[in-house]
Amino acid sequence: MNKKELRKKYKELRQNLSEENIEELSLQIANQLIRLDIWEYNFYHLFLPIEIQKEVNTEYILQVLAGKDKNIVISKSDFESRELTHFLLTDSTKISKNEYGIPEPIETEISGIEINSKKIDVVFVPLLAFDEKGHRVGYGKGFYDKFLSECKPEILKIGLSFFESENLISDVLATDIQLDLCVTPSKVYNF
């Protein structure tokens, strides 16, 4: 299937999930992550879920990272440049939803500790679908491909998905950045 077909299919599948389904599946994904050998790094980039898109609830992962005393990095989206700016999540960070329903840090002098993408060690990547080769389908704006291309080459890219892999995404581009792992409620894919 191509990206357009996959976006349609997985948006529909997600819309059929209840809040209880999302919480249970998100917890299962977090439990899969806890078993992985990925906790020796310092800077972890985490997306905050867009509730109207029924994304994976990353609150469980956030709690794991905080419990392990890791530096948690979240982003602010610039829809004109299609770039993400990254900020350290601290006790004083204020979060607000933007016009697209994306929870983001509000830049203030106190809470706006900006983090260069080269400092980030692990990125938890949002997605709609992925294939057996580690290619992903997002919402089509290119934010994460651009962001990941700016990171250090050894960055660990971990997709989070409620659903299992597709065999193949037929229209992968050279600029599409592959995942290293993808974690679902029942399986960890290693690419």
N, C-alpha and C positions, 0 to 999 in steps of 0.2 A: 504494500500500500504506500501511497505517497503521503507527504506531510499534511496536506490539506484534508485528505480522507481520514488520517489518523487523528488529527485535531478534532474533527467532527465526532468520530467514534468515541474518543476518550472523554470529551466534554460531556457527551450524553451519558456515558457510563458513570461519570462522577456525579452528575445531577441526580442519578438514581440512588445515590448513597444517602442514608439518613445521618443525622448528627451522631447518633450512637454508633453507626458503622464507622464513621470517620474517626471517632475517638478510639474505638477498639483496634482498628487497623493501624492507626498512628502509634498506638502503644506497642503493638506487635513489631512495627518497624523499629522503634526505639530499642526494644528488647533484642532484636537482631543486631543492631549496631553495638550494643554493650558487649557482645561476644567477640567483636572484631578487634584486631590488633592495630588500632588507629589512635590510641589515646596518649601517645608520647609527645605529641606536638604542642606548640604554644598557641597559635592563632587559628581559630576555627570560624569560618564564615557560615552564617546560618540565615536562611530566608525566613521571614515571618509570613505565615500563611494568609492568602487572600481568601477570606471566608466565603465570599460570593462565588468563587471559582471552586470551592470545596477541595482546597489543597490539603496536603498532609499537615496535621497539626504538629508543629515543631516544638511546642512547649515542653514535651517530654525530653527531647534532645537538649533543649536549653537547660533543663534541670540537671541532666547528666553532666553537661559541660560545666555548669556552675559548681556542682558537687565535686568535680575534679579540679576546680580552681583554674580553669582555662580562660584565655582571653577570647571573648565572643565578639565577633565583628558582624554588624548588620549594615545594610545599604540604603541609600536614598537614590531614587531614579530620576534622571533628567530625560524627559521624553523628547526634547528638541535634539539633543546630541546623542541620545540613546546610550548614555553612559551611566554607570553606577559610581557613586561616591561612597566610600566605606568608613564607618565609624565604630569605635570601640563602644560596646554596650556596658554602661556603668550604672550604678545606683541612681545617678542623677539624669540619666538619659530619658528624655520625654519622647513618647511615641504617639503618632497620630496617623490616621488613614489619609492617603492622598485621594485625588479625584477618581482614581481607578480602583479604590478599595485596598490599596497596598499599604500595610502598616510600615511606617518609616520613622527614623529618628528626626526630631525637630532640631535643626541646627541652632544652637545657642552657644554663647561663649563657654558656659559651664559644661554642657554635655557633648560638645562637638569635637571630640578627640578623633581627628581623621587618621586613618590607617592606610598606608600605601599598599596596593594590591600585591606587591612583591614580598611583603612581610607575611602574607597569609599562607598557612601550611595545608589546610584542609578546607574544601568548599562542599557544602551540602547543596546539591543542585536541584531546583524544582523542575518538573517536567510533566508533560501530558502522556507521553509514550516513549518507549526505547526499544532498540532491537538487540539481537544476540551478539552484535559486534560492538555494542556500547555507544551507538549513535542515539541521540535523543531528539524528541520533538517538543519544543516549548510553544509559546504563544505566537512566535514568528516575528518578534521585534528585534531579536539579535542581542539583547542586553548581556546575556550570560556568555555567548560565544565571544563577544568583544572583551568582556571582563576576564574570562579565562585565558584569552590570548595575551593579556597584559601581565599575567601571573608568572611566577618562576616556573621553569619547565617541569620540576619535580612535584608540583602541587598535586595533592590527592583530590580527585574529583569524584564525589559520591552522589549518585542520583537517588532520589526517594520516590517510590511509586506504589500506589495501592494495587496495581495490576502487574501481571507477569509480562515478559518480553514478547514483542512481535518477532517474526522471523527476520524481516528485512524492511528497512525504510528505503524506498526506491529512489528518492531524489536527494540524497545526501550531497552537500556541497563541500568543496575543499576547505572552506572557512569554518565548517561545523567542527566543534571540538568534542572528541570522544570522552566518555566517562571512563574511569578506572574501575569503579564498582557501581552496582545499582542494588539497592536494598528494597525488598518488597516484604509484606507481612510474613511470607512463608519461605523466602529464599534470598540468598546473597549471590548476585551475579558478579563474576570477576572477569574483566576483559583483558 
